[in-house]
Amino acid sequence: MHGSGDLVRRLLAERLVDEMVLLVCPVIVGEGTRLFPDTGPDIALELVGSRSTPNGIVIQIYRPGGRPRYVTASPD
């Protein structure tokens, strides 16, 4: 689905999303509407595919992975 953050958030809240494809662009934007709000359900995502384009865009494919598990990241 492209272009409707409100609809995406609603579908996620109702657990109606089978797969998400996120495009991460090499741009920092300081303002705007967040895709994932501060409130709402926590959803674990399983990375099932990833690739990058020659101009630096990273395409990540995720599927819902059930209940999230929280861990603390540590530097390597």
Backbone as XML, in Angstrom:
<?xml version="1.0"?>
<chain id="A" units="angstrom">
  <residue number="1" name="MET">
    <atom name="N" x="0.844" y="-1.153" z="0.000"/>
    <atom name="CA" x="0.000" y="0.000" z="0.000"/>
    <atom name="C" x="0.895" y="1.224" z="0.000"/>
  </residue>
  <residue number="2" name="HIS">
    <atom name="N" x="0.612" y="2.144" z="-0.825"/>
    <atom name="CA" x="1.449" y="3.326" z="-0.954"/>
    <atom name="C" x="0.621" y="4.574" z="-0.674"/>
  </residue>
  <residue number="3" name="GLY">
    <atom name="N" x="1.089" y="5.416" z="0.220"/>
    <atom name="CA" x="0.511" y="6.739" z="0.346"/>
    <atom name="C" x="-0.533" y="6.969" z="1.409"/>
  </residue>
  <residue number="4" name="SER">
    <atom name="N" x="-0.938" y="5.967" z="2.180"/>
    <atom name="CA" x="-1.955" y="6.209" z="3.197"/>
    <atom name="C" x="-1.485" y="5.677" z="4.540"/>
  </residue>
  <residue number="5" name="GLY">
    <atom name="N" x="-0.772" y="6.522" z="5.278"/>
    <atom name="CA" x="-0.286" y="6.122" z="6.590"/>
    <atom name="C" x="-1.398" y="5.784" z="7.555"/>
  </residue>
  <residue number="6" name="ASP">
    <atom name="N" x="-2.523" y="6.521" z="7.498"/>
    <atom name="CA" x="-3.652" y="6.234" z="8.389"/>
    <atom name="C" x="-4.182" y="4.828" z="8.162"/>
  </residue>
  <residue number="7" name="LEU">
    <atom name="N" x="-4.328" y="4.444" z="6.898"/>
    <atom name="CA" x="-4.845" y="3.111" z="6.601"/>
    <atom name="C" x="-3.861" y="2.031" z="7.038"/>
  </residue>
  <residue number="8" name="VAL">
    <atom name="N" x="-2.575" y="2.249" z="6.813"/>
    <atom name="CA" x="-1.563" y="1.270" z="7.227"/>
    <atom name="C" x="-1.614" y="1.073" z="8.740"/>
  </residue>
  <residue number="9" name="ARG">
    <atom name="N" x="-1.684" y="2.158" z="9.494"/>
    <atom name="CA" x="-1.746" y="2.048" z="10.954"/>
    <atom name="C" x="-2.992" y="1.297" z="11.400"/>
  </residue>
  <residue number="10" name="ARG">
    <atom name="N" x="-4.092" y="1.538" z="10.731"/>
    <atom name="CA" x="-5.331" y="0.824" z="11.087"/>
    <atom name="C" x="-5.248" y="-0.657" z="10.789"/>
  </residue>
  <residue number="11" name="LEU">
    <atom name="N" x="-4.704" y="-0.991" z="9.620"/>
    <atom name="CA" x="-4.557" y="-2.402" z="9.265"/>
    <atom name="C" x="-3.610" y="-3.116" z="10.223"/>
  </residue>
  <residue number="12" name="LEU">
    <atom name="N" x="-2.528" y="-2.451" z="10.624"/>
    <atom name="CA" x="-1.617" y="-3.042" z="11.599"/>
    <atom name="C" x="-2.308" y="-3.265" z="12.937"/>
  </residue>
  <residue number="13" name="ALA">
    <atom name="N" x="-3.084" y="-2.289" z="13.386"/>
    <atom name="CA" x="-3.788" y="-2.406" z="14.663"/>
    <atom name="C" x="-4.778" y="-3.564" z="14.651"/>
  </residue>
  <residue number="14" name="GLU">
    <atom name="N" x="-5.369" y="-3.835" z="13.497"/>
    <atom name="CA" x="-6.348" y="-4.923" z="13.372"/>
    <atom name="C" x="-5.704" y="-6.253" z="12.982"/>
  </residue>
  <residue number="15" name="ARG">
    <atom name="N" x="-4.363" y="-6.256" z="12.886"/>
    <atom name="CA" x="-3.600" y="-7.462" z="12.523"/>
    <atom name="C" x="-4.003" y="-8.004" z="11.143"/>
  </residue>
  <residue number="16" name="LEU">
    <atom name="N" x="-4.194" y="-7.096" z="10.184"/>
    <atom name="CA" x="-4.606" y="-7.473" z="8.835"/>
    <atom name="C" x="-3.478" y="-7.351" z="7.809"/>
  </residue>
  <residue number="17" name="VAL">
    <atom name="N" x="-2.246" y="-7.211" z="8.280"/>
    <atom name="CA" x="-1.108" y="-7.062" z="7.378"/>
    <atom name="C" x="-0.363" y="-8.392" z="7.295"/>
  </residue>
  <residue number="18" name="ASP">
    <atom name="N" x="-0.178" y="-8.902" z="6.064"/>
    <atom name="CA" x="0.564" y="-10.141" z="5.847"/>
    <atom name="C" x="2.043" y="-9.878" z="5.594"/>
  </residue>
  <residue number="19" name="GLU">
    <atom name="N" x="2.332" y="-8.751" z="4.961"/>
    <atom name="CA" x="3.707" y="-8.452" z="4.591"/>
    <atom name="C" x="3.868" y="-6.946" z="4.424"/>
  </residue>
  <residue number="20" name="MET">
    <atom name="N" x="5.029" y="-6.439" z="4.823"/>
    <atom name="CA" x="5.322" y="-5.017" z="4.652"/>
    <atom name="C" x="6.631" y="-4.883" z="3.892"/>
  </residue>
  <residue number="21" name="VAL">
    <atom name="N" x="6.640" y="-3.997" z="2.922"/>
    <atom name="CA" x="7.849" y="-3.669" z="2.184"/>
    <atom name="C" x="8.202" y="-2.226" z="2.520"/>
  </residue>
  <residue number="22" name="LEU">
    <atom name="N" x="9.329" y="-2.043" z="3.196"/>
    <atom name="CA" x="9.753" y="-0.705" z="3.597"/>
    <atom name="C" x="10.905" y="-0.261" z="2.713"/>
  </residue>
  <residue number="23" name="LEU">
    <atom name="N" x="10.806" y="0.936" z="2.193"/>
    <atom name="CA" x="11.886" y="1.539" z="1.414"/>
    <atom name="C" x="12.530" y="2.599" z="2.285"/>
  </residue>
  <residue number="24" name="VAL">
    <atom name="N" x="13.794" y="2.411" z="2.599"/>
    <atom name="CA" x="14.529" y="3.360" z="3.422"/>
    <atom name="C" x="15.412" y="4.182" z="2.498"/>
  </residue>
  <residue number="25" name="CYS">
    <atom name="N" x="15.118" y="5.469" z="2.436"/>
    <atom name="CA" x="15.840" y="6.377" z="1.536"/>
    <atom name="C" x="16.909" y="7.127" z="2.324"/>
  </residue>
  <residue number="26" name="PRO">
    <atom name="N" x="18.043" y="7.391" z="1.697"/>
    <atom name="CA" x="19.134" y="8.070" z="2.396"/>
    <atom name="C" x="18.894" y="9.577" z="2.527"/>
  </residue>
  <residue number="27" name="VAL">
    <atom name="N" x="17.844" y="9.923" z="3.272"/>
    <atom name="CA" x="17.473" y="11.327" z="3.487"/>
    <atom name="C" x="17.022" y="11.466" z="4.939"/>
  </residue>
  <residue number="28" name="ILE">
    <atom name="N" x="17.419" y="12.533" z="5.595"/>
    <atom name="CA" x="16.954" y="12.805" z="6.954"/>
    <atom name="C" x="15.891" y="13.883" z="6.871"/>
  </residue>
  <residue number="29" name="VAL">
    <atom name="N" x="14.705" y="13.565" z="7.389"/>
    <atom name="CA" x="13.590" y="14.510" z="7.385"/>
    <atom name="C" x="13.277" y="14.824" z="8.842"/>
  </residue>
  <residue number="30" name="GLY">
    <atom name="N" x="13.306" y="16.080" z="9.203"/>
    <atom name="CA" x="13.108" y="16.474" z="10.591"/>
    <atom name="C" x="11.663" y="16.609" z="11.008"/>
  </residue>
  <residue number="31" name="GLU">
    <atom name="N" x="10.738" y="16.649" z="10.065"/>
    <atom name="CA" x="9.330" y="16.833" z="10.395"/>
    <atom name="C" x="8.485" y="15.881" z="9.567"/>
  </residue>
  <residue number="32" name="GLY">
    <atom name="N" x="7.222" y="15.773" z="9.940"/>
    <atom name="CA" x="6.292" y="14.967" z="9.165"/>
    <atom name="C" x="5.554" y="13.965" z="10.029"/>
  </residue>
  <residue number="33" name="THR">
    <atom name="N" x="4.659" y="13.261" z="9.413"/>
    <atom name="CA" x="3.857" y="12.255" z="10.094"/>
    <atom name="C" x="4.652" y="10.969" z="10.206"/>
  </residue>
  <residue number="34" name="ARG">
    <atom name="N" x="4.626" y="10.395" z="11.393"/>
    <atom name="CA" x="5.314" y="9.116" z="11.607"/>
    <atom name="C" x="4.483" y="7.977" z="11.046"/>
  </residue>
  <residue number="35" name="LEU">
    <atom name="N" x="5.139" y="6.983" z="10.478"/>
    <atom name="CA" x="4.423" y="5.794" z="10.010"/>
    <atom name="C" x="3.913" y="4.989" z="11.198"/>
  </residue>
  <residue number="36" name="PHE">
    <atom name="N" x="4.750" y="4.849" z="12.217"/>
    <atom name="CA" x="4.381" y="4.086" z="13.403"/>
    <atom name="C" x="4.236" y="5.052" z="14.570"/>
  </residue>
  <residue number="37" name="PRO">
    <atom name="N" x="3.025" y="5.221" z="15.103"/>
    <atom name="CA" x="2.804" y="6.201" z="16.168"/>
    <atom name="C" x="3.368" y="5.731" z="17.507"/>
  </residue>
  <residue number="38" name="ASP">
    <atom name="N" x="3.410" y="6.659" z="18.465"/>
    <atom name="CA" x="3.879" y="6.320" z="19.805"/>
    <atom name="C" x="2.931" y="5.354" z="20.510"/>
  </residue>
  <residue number="39" name="THR">
    <atom name="N" x="1.658" y="5.400" z="20.168"/>
    <atom name="CA" x="0.676" y="4.518" z="20.784"/>
    <atom name="C" x="0.243" y="3.473" z="19.762"/>
  </residue>
  <residue number="40" name="GLY">
    <atom name="N" x="-0.305" y="2.389" z="20.247"/>
    <atom name="CA" x="-0.754" y="1.330" z="19.354"/>
    <atom name="C" x="-0.100" y="0.016" z="19.725"/>
  </residue>
  <residue number="41" name="PRO">
    <atom name="N" x="-0.442" y="-1.024" z="19.010"/>
    <atom name="CA" x="0.082" y="-2.347" z="19.382"/>
    <atom name="C" x="1.565" y="-2.492" z="19.034"/>
  </residue>
  <residue number="42" name="ASP">
    <atom name="N" x="2.280" y="-3.253" z="19.849"/>
    <atom name="CA" x="3.641" y="-3.647" z="19.534"/>
    <atom name="C" x="3.555" y="-4.895" z="18.660"/>
  </residue>
  <residue number="43" name="ILE">
    <atom name="N" x="4.265" y="-4.895" z="17.562"/>
    <atom name="CA" x="4.214" y="-6.012" z="16.623"/>
    <atom name="C" x="5.640" y="-6.408" z="16.280"/>
  </residue>
  <residue number="44" name="ALA">
    <atom name="N" x="5.960" y="-7.689" z="16.459"/>
    <atom name="CA" x="7.268" y="-8.184" z="16.045"/>
    <atom name="C" x="7.248" y="-8.378" z="14.534"/>
  </residue>
  <residue number="45" name="LEU">
    <atom name="N" x="8.345" y="-8.031" z="13.891"/>
    <atom name="CA" x="8.461" y="-8.214" z="12.446"/>
    <atom name="C" x="9.640" y="-9.130" z="12.152"/>
  </residue>
  <residue number="46" name="GLU">
    <atom name="N" x="9.444" y="-10.039" z="11.209"/>
    <atom name="CA" x="10.503" y="-10.952" z="10.774"/>
    <atom name="C" x="11.005" y="-10.486" z="9.412"/>
  </residue>
  <residue number="47" name="LEU">
    <atom name="N" x="12.299" y="-10.222" z="9.317"/>
    <atom name="CA" x="12.893" y="-9.816" z="8.049"/>
    <atom name="C" x="12.986" y="-11.035" z="7.143"/>
  </residue>
  <residue number="48" name="VAL">
    <atom name="N" x="12.322" y="-10.984" z="5.982"/>
    <atom name="CA" x="12.342" y="-12.121" z="5.051"/>
    <atom name="C" x="13.091" y="-11.805" z="3.764"/>
  </residue>
  <residue number="49" name="GLY">
    <atom name="N" x="13.472" y="-10.556" z="3.567"/>
    <atom name="CA" x="14.234" y="-10.201" z="2.378"/>
    <atom name="C" x="14.754" y="-8.779" z="2.482"/>
  </residue>
  <residue number="50" name="SER">
    <atom name="N" x="15.889" y="-8.536" z="1.820"/>
    <atom name="CA" x="16.490" y="-7.209" z="1.849"/>
    <atom name="C" x="17.395" y="-7.055" z="0.636"/>
  </residue>
  <residue number="51" name="ARG">
    <atom name="N" x="17.368" y="-5.861" z="0.056"/>
    <atom name="CA" x="18.285" y="-5.548" z="-1.037"/>
    <atom name="C" x="18.453" y="-4.030" z="-1.102"/>
  </residue>
  <residue number="52" name="SER">
    <atom name="N" x="19.479" y="-3.600" z="-1.781"/>
    <atom name="CA" x="19.684" y="-2.164" z="-1.937"/>
    <atom name="C" x="19.793" y="-1.828" z="-3.414"/>
  </residue>
  <residue number="53" name="THR">
    <atom name="N" x="19.460" y="-0.588" z="-3.723"/>
    <atom name="CA" x="19.527" y="-0.118" z="-5.097"/>
    <atom name="C" x="20.829" y="0.650" z="-5.295"/>
  </residue>
  <residue number="54" name="PRO">
    <atom name="N" x="21.238" y="0.880" z="-6.535"/>
    <atom name="CA" x="22.481" y="1.617" z="-6.778"/>
    <atom name="C" x="22.494" y="3.030" z="-6.196"/>
  </residue>
  <residue number="55" name="ASN">
    <atom name="N" x="21.329" y="3.643" z="-5.999"/>
    <atom name="CA" x="21.305" y="5.002" z="-5.449"/>
    <atom name="C" x="21.119" y="5.032" z="-3.935"/>
  </residue>
  <residue number="56" name="GLY">
    <atom name="N" x="21.291" y="3.893" z="-3.266"/>
    <atom name="CA" x="21.322" y="3.856" z="-1.806"/>
    <atom name="C" x="20.019" y="3.551" z="-1.110"/>
  </residue>
  <residue number="57" name="ILE">
    <atom name="N" x="18.958" y="3.304" z="-1.822"/>
    <atom name="CA" x="17.687" y="2.944" z="-1.191"/>
    <atom name="C" x="17.762" y="1.489" z="-0.753"/>
  </residue>
  <residue number="58" name="VAL">
    <atom name="N" x="17.361" y="1.224" z="0.489"/>
    <atom name="CA" x="17.334" y="-0.141" z="1.014"/>
    <atom name="C" x="15.882" y="-0.603" z="1.046"/>
  </residue>
  <residue number="59" name="ILE">
    <atom name="N" x="15.622" y="-1.741" z="0.430"/>
    <atom name="CA" x="14.277" y="-2.310" z="0.375"/>
    <atom name="C" x="14.246" y="-3.506" z="1.322"/>
  </residue>
  <residue number="60" name="GLN">
    <atom name="N" x="13.391" y="-3.422" z="2.338"/>
    <atom name="CA" x="13.297" y="-4.469" z="3.350"/>
    <atom name="C" x="11.894" y="-5.061" z="3.332"/>
  </residue>
  <residue number="61" name="ILE">
    <atom name="N" x="11.812" y="-6.378" z="3.360"/>
    <atom name="CA" x="10.523" y="-7.065" z="3.356"/>
    <atom name="C" x="10.348" y="-7.755" z="4.707"/>
  </residue>
  <residue number="62" name="TYR">
    <atom name="N" x="9.245" y="-7.437" z="5.371"/>
    <atom name="CA" x="8.964" y="-7.974" z="6.696"/>
    <atom name="C" x="7.607" y="-8.677" z="6.701"/>
  </residue>
  <residue number="63" name="ARG">
    <atom name="N" x="7.494" y="-9.686" z="7.567"/>
    <atom name="CA" x="6.209" y="-10.325" z="7.854"/>
    <atom name="C" x="5.990" y="-10.258" z="9.358"/>
  </residue>
  <residue number="64" name="PRO">
    <atom name="N" x="4.734" y="-10.148" z="9.789"/>
    <atom name="CA" x="4.464" y="-10.137" z="11.227"/>
    <atom name="C" x="5.016" y="-11.408" z="11.868"/>
  </residue>
  <residue number="65" name="GLY">
    <atom name="N" x="5.664" y="-11.239" z="13.029"/>
    <atom name="CA" x="6.314" y="-12.368" z="13.682"/>
    <atom name="C" x="5.756" y="-12.690" z="15.044"/>
  </residue>
  <residue number="66" name="GLY">
    <atom name="N" x="4.514" y="-12.328" z="15.310"/>
    <atom name="CA" x="3.909" y="-12.644" z="16.604"/>
    <atom name="C" x="4.239" y="-11.599" z="17.651"/>
  </residue>
  <residue number="67" name="ARG">
    <atom name="N" x="4.342" y="-12.058" z="18.888"/>
    <atom name="CA" x="4.608" y="-11.143" z="20.003"/>
    <atom name="C" x="6.062" y="-10.704" z="19.976"/>
  </residue>
  <residue number="68" name="PRO">
    <atom name="N" x="6.308" y="-9.428" z="20.203"/>
    <atom name="CA" x="7.693" y="-8.954" z="20.204"/>
    <atom name="C" x="8.466" y="-9.416" z="21.426"/>
  </residue>
  <residue number="69" name="ARG">
    <atom name="N" x="9.766" y="-9.622" z="21.236"/>
    <atom name="CA" x="10.695" y="-9.892" z="22.335"/>
    <atom name="C" x="11.644" y="-8.713" z="22.382"/>
  </residue>
  <residue number="70" name="TYR">
    <atom name="N" x="11.862" y="-8.178" z="23.551"/>
    <atom name="CA" x="12.681" y="-6.982" z="23.684"/>
    <atom name="C" x="14.069" y="-7.373" z="24.192"/>
  </residue>
  <residue number="71" name="VAL">
    <atom name="N" x="15.072" y="-6.817" z="23.559"/>
    <atom name="CA" x="16.453" y="-7.054" z="23.967"/>
    <atom name="C" x="17.175" y="-5.703" z="24.031"/>
  </residue>
  <residue number="72" name="THR">
    <atom name="N" x="18.276" y="-5.695" z="24.722"/>
    <atom name="CA" x="19.099" y="-4.508" z="24.816"/>
    <atom name="C" x="20.289" y="-4.676" z="23.882"/>
  </residue>
  <residue number="73" name="ALA">
    <atom name="N" x="20.478" y="-3.721" z="23.008"/>
    <atom name="CA" x="21.599" y="-3.783" z="22.073"/>
    <atom name="C" x="22.872" y="-3.390" z="22.804"/>
  </residue>
  <residue number="74" name="SER">
    <atom name="N" x="23.955" y="-4.046" z="22.430"/>
    <atom name="CA" x="25.252" y="-3.691" z="22.989"/>
    <atom name="C" x="26.250" y="-3.523" z="21.856"/>
  </residue>
  <residue number="75" name="PRO">
    <atom name="N" x="27.213" y="-2.618" z="22.013"/>
    <atom name="CA" x="28.194" y="-2.426" z="20.945"/>
    <atom name="C" x="29.074" y="-3.653" z="20.789"/>
  </residue>
  <residue number="76" name="ASP">
    <atom name="N" x="29.463" y="-3.928" z="19.573"/>
    <atom name="CA" x="30.337" y="-5.091" z="19.308"/>
    <atom name="C" x="31.772" y="-4.787" z="19.637"/>
  </residue>
</chain>
